[in-house]
Amino acid sequence: QVKIQDNAMVPEHTQALLCDTLTITNTDNALRLVAFGPHDDHQPYDGVAEKLLKKGQSLTITLNEAGTYQFHDHLQDVARGNFTVVQ
């Protein structure tokens, strides 16, 4: 579980196993555009390049590729995080 809270991803880093799921939930009042990959070079993960989240909405992905991956709020790039998937 990752929350977008006070313009930050909490926690900023998540460690997980292959086939786990990761849920990102927007708890802020601001609209968020969650995107995978570095800012301005979005790279899809689990078929999702980006998703718009209003307050209370979530995005859940299946962690199906090992490695470390970045995600961020494309509208407020100060909210960034990453996750590492191990086998």
Helices and strands as residue ranges (DSSP letters): E 2-5, E 8-10, E 13-17, E 21-26, E 32-36, E 50-53, E 58-62, E 67-73, E 80-86
